[in-house]
């Protein structure tokens, strides 16, 4: 079945394969994110998972998606953005008031309870069998997926130092002023240099790849963040970067973090909104689908329609993180039991 679905994509992909090479990447990106015919190809893939997907609302406003994990009204979703009166719009359109029963802050997971019975239950499958380049689709409540993309970094444990930082701690950290995205196995790519920041004054440019911070190699966003949290406003750092085919060192003096963290400016420059929490996840699956923050909490599935995780954070311009099923399954019993009762949320760091 998987081979049949893959073959059905061929006519839609020919247009970018035969395009002149400078146009291929953009053609594929546009095709994945905006082409209705392409999205229709994945309807069968998400047909079953979308029947177990719900819309989470805070005080009547869209906040996240959720996944039914118990026939008697148990809903798994993203925890960080939950507040106020929580309701769930079920697959049949019924709206039910929900009680927040359990929260796992580190993995940003929450379980809600609604008064319902005989609900369809999501079937979770292992994510670690998905290699880089595997197609995935994100299900919502509609017939077409909300996003389609490929696995850019397979499920892996991330080396982090502690939970997300509170606002008072963030103020002590030196501010560089960049928005980042995955650059493969080495370094982090600068998606956007924010004007009038340390990065801009230090000569960093969009698409530069940061390879090391003051001699310490960074192999991803988490490693980069772990180095940056050691720095204070006024500290000078040396960034080893790759620009095209060249490598060079740039000396940068970090600034105080601007009031409000400049998040709105980052989003305006990147052309899309990012999630409020974009760090501190110990185990993630990364794919390049463009998932709105209010659509996080919903299922991401492989070409056979197996749920391999739930989207947890829109972390970059072309980067969405999911909590894999291997993390979710061992936590469900405790989340439902009340052992992980809701606690005050911890603010997370934004742009670096």
Beta strands, then each sheet from edge to edge (+ up, - down):
strand 1: 53-58
strand 2: 61-70
strand 3: 74-78
strand 4: 86-89
strand 5: 95-104
strand 6: 109-114
strand 7: 135-138
strand 8: 147-157
strand 9: 178-182
strand 10: 188-193
strand 11: 209-213
strand 12: 216-217
strand 13: 236-243
strand 14: 246-253
strand 15: 283-287
strand 16: 299-301
strand 17: 307-316
strand 18: 319-324
sheet 1: 1+ 2- 3+ 6- 5+ 4- 1+
sheet 2: 7+ 8- 15+ 18- 17+ 16- 7+
sheet 3: 9+ 10- 11+ 12-
sheet 4: 9+ 10- 11+ 13- 14+
end
